[in-house]
Amino acid sequence: MANFNLNKVILGGRLTSNPELRQTASGVMVLTFGIAVNRRFASKNEDGTTGQPQADFINCVAWRQQAEFISRYFHKGSSICVIGSIQTRNYTDQQGNKRYVTEVVVDEANFVDSKSENQGFGGGQGGYMPSAYDPAYATPMSQTGAAPQSQAPKPA
């Protein structure tokens, strides 16, 4: 039997706060942020009516160009779709307590709202939303493992 491992996450929601861009001691950019994702169901009120939708709050981390991209174009309240993987880790805090963290490592971030829906949003971005593709933040082909594709010549 083949060994099958898959760790892929796709989330769509809204940023819970402005992303925090930092730089590691070695100069690598890292960004942390949270996403609120509404559940597909809502709780029931005591009278049997549908209540408020419940949400999950997911911690996310992005690195390098993806970190800079998200920091530049997304802010608290922005709709976002992220694709990545779940990572668990642990560390010891300053008080000596062992802490456990589960977060999504973001490989890809996409816009969800249209430009008109974001204009006037009080996030300090002036309503400007670029196109979803920005060559300055594209993944180099050497990292994707994809070979350049060429078209076959058309028959005469």
N, CA, C and O of each residue as an XYZ file, in Angstrom:
624
protein
N       0.848     -1.184      0.000
C       0.000      0.000      0.000
C       0.887      1.238      0.000
O       1.865      1.310      0.744
N       0.546      2.199     -0.827
C       1.342      3.419     -0.959
C       1.152      4.316      0.259
O       0.083      4.354      0.868
N       2.204      5.026      0.592
C       2.141      5.997      1.690
C       1.565      7.295      1.135
O       2.149      7.889      0.229
N       0.440      7.738      1.658
C      -0.241      8.930      1.158
C      -0.243     10.005      2.233
O      -0.768      9.797      3.326
N       0.342     11.150      1.923
C       0.350     12.293      2.836
C      -0.125     13.517      2.079
O       0.341     13.788      0.972
N      -1.047     14.254      2.666
C      -1.552     15.468      2.046
C      -1.826     16.490      3.132
O      -2.520     16.199      4.106
N      -1.289     17.675      2.969
C      -1.503     18.770      3.916
C      -1.772     20.019      3.095
O      -0.844     20.761      2.775
N      -3.030     20.260      2.750
C      -3.418     21.385      1.911
C      -4.637     22.052      2.523
O      -5.610     21.382      2.872
N      -4.585     23.374      2.655
C      -5.664     24.138      3.272
C      -6.067     25.265      2.334
O      -5.210     25.940      1.763
N      -7.369     25.470      2.172
C      -7.897     26.619      1.440
C      -8.886     27.300      2.370
O      -9.861     26.686      2.805
N      -8.636     28.571      2.676
C      -9.499     29.332      3.582
C      -9.934     30.631      2.924
O      -9.155     31.271      2.218
N     -11.164     31.010      3.158
C     -11.664     32.304      2.720
C     -12.315     32.991      3.901
O     -13.165     32.410      4.576
N     -11.920     34.225      4.152
C     -12.483     34.963      5.274
C     -12.001     36.398      5.279
O     -11.598     36.936      4.248
N     -12.046     37.014      6.454
C     -11.612     38.410      6.605
C     -10.497     38.500      7.633
O     -10.495     37.777      8.629
N      -9.546     39.401      7.379
C      -8.457     39.615      8.322
C      -9.009     40.186      9.618
O      -9.822     41.110      9.596
N      -8.572     39.640     10.747
C      -9.062     40.075     12.052
C      -8.314     41.289     12.583
O      -8.796     41.966     13.491
N      -7.148     41.570     12.029
C      -6.355     42.741     12.423
C      -5.397     43.056     11.286
O      -5.277     42.284     10.335
N      -4.716     44.191     11.385
C      -3.718     44.513     10.374
C      -2.566     43.521     10.474
O      -2.120     43.206     11.578
N      -2.077     43.025      9.344
C      -0.967     42.072      9.375
C       0.281     42.697      9.991
O       0.522     43.896      9.852
N       1.070     41.869     10.674
C       2.295     42.333     11.333
C       3.505     41.814     10.569
O       3.819     40.624     10.620
N       4.188     42.723      9.856
C       5.371     42.363      9.079
C       6.611     42.571      9.930
O       6.816     43.643     10.500
N       7.446     41.521     10.010
C       8.698     41.589     10.766
C       9.810     41.009      9.909
O       9.579     40.452      8.836
N      11.019     41.158     10.420
C      12.181     40.601      9.743
C      12.932     39.722     10.735
O      13.149     40.120     11.879
N      13.329     38.530     10.301
C      14.090     37.648     11.181
C      15.511     38.182     11.321
O      15.910     39.096     10.600
N      16.270     37.610     12.248
C      17.660     38.026     12.452
C      18.486     37.839     11.184
O      19.462     38.557     10.968
N      18.102     36.884     10.349
C      18.830     36.646      9.101
C      18.289     37.470      7.934
O      18.739     37.304      6.800
N      17.321     38.363      8.204
C      16.818     39.271      7.180
C      15.646     38.768      6.369
O      15.276     39.405      5.383
N      15.047     37.653      6.744
C      13.902     37.101      6.015
C      12.622     37.759      6.522
O      12.403     37.865      7.729
N      11.772     38.203      5.579
C      10.512     38.835      5.949
C       9.495     37.761      6.362
O       9.356     36.734      5.698
N       8.790     38.020      7.471
C       7.753     37.110      7.957
C       6.555     37.949      8.394
O       6.713     39.019      8.982
N       5.367     37.455      8.100
C       4.137     38.189      8.381
C       3.182     37.267      9.121
O       2.990     36.118      8.722
N       2.583     37.764     10.195
C       1.563     37.001     10.906
C       0.248     37.768     10.850
O       0.222     38.997     10.913
N      -0.839     37.018     10.731
C      -2.166     37.629     10.701
C      -3.200     36.564     11.017
O      -2.909     35.369     10.989
N      -4.405     37.010     11.317
C      -5.501     36.102     11.605
C      -6.612     36.271     10.593
O      -6.816     37.356     10.049
N      -7.330     35.187     10.345
C      -8.484     35.217      9.451
C      -9.693     34.694     10.217
O      -9.620     33.653     10.869
N     -10.802     35.419     10.134
C     -12.078     34.944     10.673
C     -12.825     34.262      9.531
O     -13.069     34.865      8.487
N     -13.183     33.004      9.742
C     -13.869     32.215      8.725
C     -15.210     31.779      9.291
O     -15.260     31.031     10.268
N     -16.302     32.244      8.680
C     -17.629     31.845      9.141
C     -17.855     30.367      8.869
O     -17.471     29.845      7.823
N     -18.481     29.709      9.821
C     -18.854     28.310      9.638
C     -20.070     28.244      8.728
O     -20.781     29.234      8.550
N     -20.299     27.085      8.162
C     -21.424     26.915      7.242
C     -22.756     26.843      7.965
O     -23.808     26.870      7.325
N     -22.728     26.752      9.257
C     -23.966     26.648     10.020
C     -23.955     27.704     11.118
O     -22.903     28.225     11.487
N     -25.131     28.007     11.627
C     -25.265     28.975     12.715
C     -25.870     28.263     13.917
O     -26.520     27.226     13.786
N     -25.645     28.832     15.067
C     -26.223     28.254     16.277
C     -27.729     28.521     16.297
O     -28.223     29.412     15.606
N     -28.435     27.748     17.086
C     -29.880     27.942     17.248
C     -30.141     28.741     18.513
O     -29.512     28.515     19.547
N     -31.071     29.674     18.421
C     -31.501     30.413     19.601
C     -32.430     29.530     20.435
O     -32.895     28.489     19.971
N     -32.690     29.954     21.657
C     -33.568     29.179     22.549
C     -34.961     28.984     21.961
O     -35.612     27.976     22.230
N     -35.423     29.950     21.154
C     -36.757     29.836     20.560
C     -36.754     29.028     19.257
O     -37.787     28.923     18.595
N     -35.596     28.452     18.883
C     -35.517     27.610     17.694
C     -35.138     28.337     16.419
O     -34.914     27.701     15.389
N     -35.062     29.663     16.470
C     -34.671     30.409     15.277
C     -33.155     30.341     15.085
O     -32.399     30.044     16.011
N     -32.750     30.620     13.876
C     -31.322     30.595     13.569
C     -30.638     31.798     14.192
O     -31.087     32.934     14.044
N     -29.558     31.535     14.882
C     -28.805     32.602     15.539
C     -27.693     33.135     14.655
O     -27.691     32.948     13.438
N     -26.766     33.792     15.288
C     -25.623     34.360     14.584
C     -24.720     33.243     14.065
O     -24.554     32.216     14.723
N     -24.138     33.448     12.879
C     -23.185     32.442     12.405
C     -21.961     32.406     13.314
O     -21.514     33.438     13.812
N     -21.436     31.225     13.519
C     -20.227     31.086     14.319
C     -19.026     31.209     13.396
O     -19.122     30.951     12.197
N     -17.901     31.604     13.962
C     -16.684     31.776     13.165
C     -15.522     31.074     13.845
O     -15.481     30.924     15.066
N     -14.593     30.655     13.025
C     -13.319     30.144     13.516
C     -12.278     31.212     13.238
O     -12.335     31.892     12.213
N     -11.333     31.359     14.145
C     -10.272     32.353     14.006
C      -8.970     31.598     13.798
O      -8.486     30.908     14.695
N      -8.415     31.738     12.611
C      -7.270     30.942     12.180
C      -6.023     31.824     12.116
O      -6.026     32.872     11.470
N      -4.955     31.387     12.796
C      -3.674     32.091     12.727
C      -2.940     31.675     11.463
O      -2.923     30.500     11.097
N      -2.331     32.659     10.797
C      -1.611     32.409      9.553
C      -0.234     33.053      9.609
O      -0.023     34.033     10.323
N       0.700     32.491      8.849
C       2.043     33.050      8.720
C       2.441     32.967      7.248
O       2.187     31.967      6.578
N       3.068     34.036      6.759
C       3.561     34.072      5.380
C       5.015     34.520      5.406
O       5.425     35.273      6.289
N       5.783     34.057      4.443
C       7.214     34.332      4.392
C       7.592     35.025      3.092
O       6.897     34.900      2.084
N       8.686     35.746      3.125
C       9.359     36.361      1.982
C       8.411     37.206      1.138
O       7.710     38.063      1.677
N       8.375     36.976     -0.194
C       7.576     37.816     -1.089
C       6.093     37.752     -0.756
O       5.387     38.754     -0.875
N       5.613     36.583     -0.340
C       4.198     36.461      0.013
C       3.874     37.347      1.217
O       2.800     37.946      1.276
N       4.800     37.431      2.177
C       4.622     38.291      3.352
C       4.534     39.752      2.932
O       3.665     40.484      3.405
N       5.424     40.176      2.052
C       5.425     41.567      1.599
C       4.162     41.885      0.808
O       3.591     42.965      0.959
N       3.724     40.955     -0.031
C       2.521     41.141     -0.836
C       1.291     41.341      0.048
O       0.529     42.287     -0.151
N       1.099     40.457      1.019
C      -0.065     40.553      1.903
C       0.001     41.834      2.725
O      -1.011     42.512      2.902
N       1.183     42.167      3.227
C       1.353     43.379      4.026
C       1.004     44.627      3.223
O       0.451     45.588      3.759
N       1.326     44.604      1.962
C       1.116     45.782      1.113
C      -0.347     45.974      0.719
O      -0.819     47.109      0.647
N      -1.070     44.884      0.464
C      -2.393     45.005     -0.141
C      -3.569     44.594      0.740
O      -4.717     44.775      0.333
N      -3.328     44.055      1.918
C      -4.424     43.616      2.773
C      -4.346     44.305      4.128
O      -3.256     44.619      4.608
N      -5.500     44.539      4.745
C      -5.580     45.200      6.045
C      -6.776     44.631      6.803
O      -7.539     43.827      6.267
N      -6.928     45.051      8.033
C      -8.028     44.562      8.866
C      -9.351     44.695      8.110
O      -9.664     45.755      7.568
N     -10.118     43.612      8.082
C     -11.415     43.611      7.418
C     -11.378     43.192      5.962
O     -12.427     42.904      5.385
N     -10.199     43.146      5.345
C     -10.098     42.733      3.943
C     -10.521     41.280      3.786
O     -10.193     40.432      4.616
N     -11.254     41.005      2.711
C     -11.550     39.620      2.361
C     -10.323     39.028      1.691
O      -9.667     39.683      0.882
N     -10.022     37.791      2.033
C      -8.829     37.138      1.503
C      -9.101     35.651      1.353
O      -9.859     35.066      2.127
N      -8.484     35.052      0.363
C      -8.488     33.604      0.202
C      -7.032     33.164      0.242
O      -6.214     33.645     -0.542
N      -6.706     32.254      1.150
C      -5.336     31.765      1.253
C      -5.292     30.269      0.972
O      -6.225     29.527      1.278
N      -4.185     29.856      0.384
C      -3.910     28.445      0.139
C      -2.581     28.148      0.806
O      -1.610     28.880      0.615
N      -2.533     27.092      1.577
C      -1.298     26.772      2.277
C      -1.373     25.410      2.933
O      -2.075     24.515      2.464
N      -0.637     25.267      4.027
C      -0.602     24.001      4.758
C      -0.638     24.276      6.257
O      -0.267     25.359      6.709
N      -1.083     23.293      7.013
C      -1.135     23.421      8.471
C       0.220     23.049      9.048
O       0.842     22.067      8.643
N       0.655     23.847      9.990
C       1.922     23.583     10.674
C       1.672     23.634     12.173
O       0.972     24.521     12.661
N       2.234     22.696     12.892
C       2.190     22.734     14.353
C       3.616     22.864     14.856
O       4.548     22.312     14.271
N       3.772     23.595     15.939
C       5.092     23.773     16.545
C       4.896     24.072     18.018
O       3.778     24.326     18.466
N       5.983     24.041     18.765
C       5.907     24.414     20.174
C       7.159     25.180     20.551
O       8.194     25.084     19.892
N       7.040     25.942     21.626
C       8.161     26.723     22.140
C       7.949     26.935     23.631
O       6.860     26.692     24.152
N       8.982     27.384     24.306
C       8.891     27.704     25.727
C       8.872     29.218     25.871
O       9.776     29.902     25.389
N       7.831     29.751     26.540
C       7.725     31.202     26.693
C       8.673     31.709     27.786
O       9.396     30.927     28.404
N       8.659     33.018     28.014
C       9.579     33.650     28.968
C       9.347     33.192     30.403
O      10.251     33.281     31.234
N       8.141     32.701     30.703
C       7.844     32.208     32.049
C       8.172     30.722     32.191
O       7.934     30.140     33.249
N       8.712     30.105     31.146
C       9.075     28.699     31.205
C       7.950     27.739     30.860
O       8.109     26.528     31.013
N       6.808     28.257     30.394
C       5.678     27.406     30.016
C       5.828     26.941     28.570
O       6.229     27.716     27.701
N       5.508     25.688     28.320
C       5.550     25.168     26.962
C       4.270     25.584     26.244
O       3.168     25.333     26.731
N       4.420     26.216     25.095
C       3.286     26.698     24.303
C       3.215     25.923     22.993
O       4.239     25.600     22.389
N       1.987     25.629     22.564
C       1.760     24.912     21.316
C       1.039     25.842     20.346
O       0.122     26.566     20.734
N       1.453     25.817     19.098
C       0.890     26.698     18.081
C       0.469     25.861     16.877
O       1.215     24.997     16.416
N      -0.727     26.126     16.378
C      -1.184     25.567     15.108
C      -1.497     26.752     14.212
O      -2.249     27.647     14.599
N      -0.924     26.761     13.018
C      -1.119     27.890     12.115
C      -1.084     27.408     10.672
O      -0.632     26.301     10.382
N      -1.567     28.252      9.781
C      -1.517     27.967      8.353
C      -0.318     28.695      7.771
O      -0.188     29.909      7.927
N       0.558     27.958      7.103
C       1.675     28.562      6.381
C       1.153     28.874      4.984
O       0.829     27.968      4.216
N       1.075     30.163      4.662
C       0.445     30.623      3.424
C       1.412     30.489      2.250
O       2.519     31.027      2.271
N       0.971     29.764      1.231
C       1.729     29.657     -0.017
C       1.214     30.642     -1.050
O       1.966     31.106     -1.907
N      -0.084     30.965     -0.966
C      -0.714     31.812     -1.962
C      -1.831     32.610     -1.298
O      -2.583     32.075     -0.483
N      -1.938     33.896     -1.650
C      -3.017     34.751     -1.145
C      -3.709     35.403     -2.332
O      -3.054     35.851     -3.273
N      -5.033     35.454     -2.284
C      -5.808     36.002     -3.396
C      -6.835     37.000     -2.900
O      -7.349     36.888     -1.787
N      -7.126     37.985     -3.752
C      -8.174     38.953     -3.465
C      -9.529     38.284     -3.635
O      -9.697     37.400     -4.475
N     -10.489     38.714     -2.832
C     -11.850     38.206     -2.940
C     -12.798     39.328     -3.325
O     -13.640     39.141     -4.204
N     -12.684     40.495     -2.690
C     -13.551     41.638     -2.983
C     -13.153     42.284     -4.296
O     -12.003     42.195     -4.727
N     -14.124     42.938     -4.928
C     -13.810     43.742     -6.101
C     -13.272     45.085     -5.638
O     -13.370     45.426     -4.459
N     -12.702     45.849     -6.566
C     -12.158     47.162     -6.224
C     -13.238     48.059     -5.620
O     -12.985     48.760     -4.641
N     -14.437     48.041     -6.196
C     -15.488     48.937     -5.718
C     -15.926     48.596     -4.299
O     -16.307     49.491     -3.544
N     -15.881     47.317     -3.919
C     -16.269     46.939     -2.561
C     -15.247     47.394     -1.539
O     -15.592     47.618     -0.379
N     -13.984     47.537     -1.952
C     -12.934     47.940     -1.031
C     -12.756     49.448     -0.962
O     -12.169     49.947     -0.002
N     -13.244     50.188     -1.950
C     -13.065     51.629     -1.928
C     -13.851     52.219     -0.777
O     -14.998     51.850     -0.523
N     -13.206     53.145     -0.088
C     -13.853     53.792      1.032
C     -13.743     53.013      2.320
O     -14.176     53.503      3.363
N     -13.183     51.820      2.291
C     -12.993     51.060      3.522
C     -11.923     51.757      4.324
O     -10.869     52.093      3.784
N     -12.167     51.982      5.601
C     -11.262     52.769      6.426
C     -10.017     52.036      6.857
O      -9.727     51.979      8.052
N      -9.275     51.476      5.936
C      -8.079     50.740      6.288
C      -6.803     51.455      5.947
O      -5.723     50.880      6.089
N      -6.887     52.707      5.496
C      -5.681     53.443      5.196
C      -5.067     53.077      3.861
O      -3.928     53.463      3.596
N      -5.765     52.354      3.016
C      -5.221     51.962      1.729
C      -5.730     52.865      0.610
O      -5.338     52.684     -0.543
N      -6.579     53.816      0.917
C      -7.071     54.730     -0.098
C      -7.961     54.073     -1.132
O      -8.197     54.651     -2.193
N      -8.457     52.888     -0.853
C      -9.345     52.222     -1.789
C      -8.634     51.575     -2.953
O      -9.298     50.957     -3.785
N      -7.329     51.680     -3.059
C      -6.603     51.105     -4.184
C      -6.402     49.620     -3.983
O      -5.889     49.190     -2.950
N      -6.801     48.843     -4.956
C      -6.547     47.405     -4.930
C      -5.955     47.029     -6.281
O      -6.610     47.233     -7.304
N      -4.746     46.490     -6.321
C      -4.128     46.124     -7.590
C      -4.756     44.857     -8.152
O      -5.563     44.200     -7.494
N      -4.372     44.529     -9.376
C      -4.835     43.260     -9.931
C      -4.242     42.122     -9.109
O      -3.222     42.298     -8.442
N      -4.872     40.971     -9.157
C      -4.423     39.847     -8.331
C      -3.027     39.376     -8.708
O      -2.336     38.788     -7.877
N      -2.596     39.620     -9.944
C      -1.267     39.182    -10.351
C      -0.337     40.373    -10.387
O      -0.610     41.353    -11.080
N       0.735     40.304     -9.665
C       1.763     41.335     -9.661
C       3.085     40.637     -9.922
O       3.555     39.888     -9.065
N       3.711     40.860    -11.094
C       4.930     40.132    -11.421
C       6.032     40.304    -10.383
O       6.883     39.425    -10.246
N       6.038     41.403     -9.656
C       7.077     41.623     -8.649
C       6.997     40.591     -7.528
O       7.984     40.348     -6.834
N       5.824     39.983     -7.350
C       5.649     39.018     -6.268
C       5.418     37.600     -6.782
O       5.020     36.719     -6.020
N       5.664     37.381     -8.061
C       5.460     36.053     -8.635
C       6.536     35.093     -8.140
O       7.672     35.494     -7.889
N       6.170     33.837     -8.005
C       7.124     32.813     -7.587
C       8.036     32.493     -8.762
O       7.542     32.203     -9.851
N       9.360     32.538     -8.575
C      10.260     32.181     -9.671
C      10.018     30.742    -10.107
O       9.671     29.890     -9.289
N      10.201     30.473    -11.393
C       9.940     29.131    -11.907
C      10.850     28.098    -11.280
O      10.468     26.932    -11.178
N      12.037     28.486    -10.858
C      12.943     27.517    -10.254
C      12.375     26.970     -8.945
O      12.709     25.854     -8.547
N      11.520     27.743     -8.271
C      10.924     27.271     -7.024
C       9.715     26.386     -7.272
O       9.382     25.545     -6.437
N       9.057     26.563     -8.406
C       7.861     25.774     -8.673
C       8.189     24.437     -9.295
O       7.377     23.513     -9.256
N       9.376     24.328     -9.869
C       9.757     23.088    -10.523
C       9.147     22.954    -11.905
O       9.295     21.916    -12.550
N       8.464     23.991    -12.366
C       7.827     23.930    -13.672
C       8.833     24.290    -14.757
O       9.630     25.215    -14.604
N       8.783     23.555    -15.837
C       9.656     23.847    -16.964
C       8.945     24.805    -17.898
O       7.717     24.780    -17.987
N       9.697     25.659    -18.604
C       9.057     26.564    -19.553
C       8.293     25.760    -20.602
O       8.755     24.710    -21.049
N       7.142     26.251    -20.983
C       6.318     25.587    -21.976
C       6.484     26.314    -23.304
O       6.443     27.544    -23.344
N       6.669     25.578    -24.376
C       6.740     26.208    -25.689
C       5.640     25.617    -26.546
O       5.255     24.460    -26.381
N       5.142     26.427    -27.462
C       4.085     25.958    -28.335
C       4.692     25.205    -29.508
O       5.757     25.565    -30.009
N       4.019     24.182    -29.929
C       4.461     23.451    -31.114
C       4.197     24.311    -32.336
O       3.207     25.042    -32.376
N       5.076     24.235    -33.339
C       4.839     25.039    -34.542
C       3.545     24.605    -35.216
O       3.198     23.424    -35.235
N       2.842     25.584    -35.767
C       1.589     25.296    -36.456
C       1.897     24.719    -37.836
O       2.824     25.166    -38.511
N       1.111     23.721    -38.250
C       1.346     23.166    -39.587
C       1.053     24.201    -40.656
O       0.164     25.039    -40.501
N       1.809     24.134    -41.744
C       1.663     25.113    -42.833
C       0.486     24.808    -43.700
O       0.222     25.531    -44.660
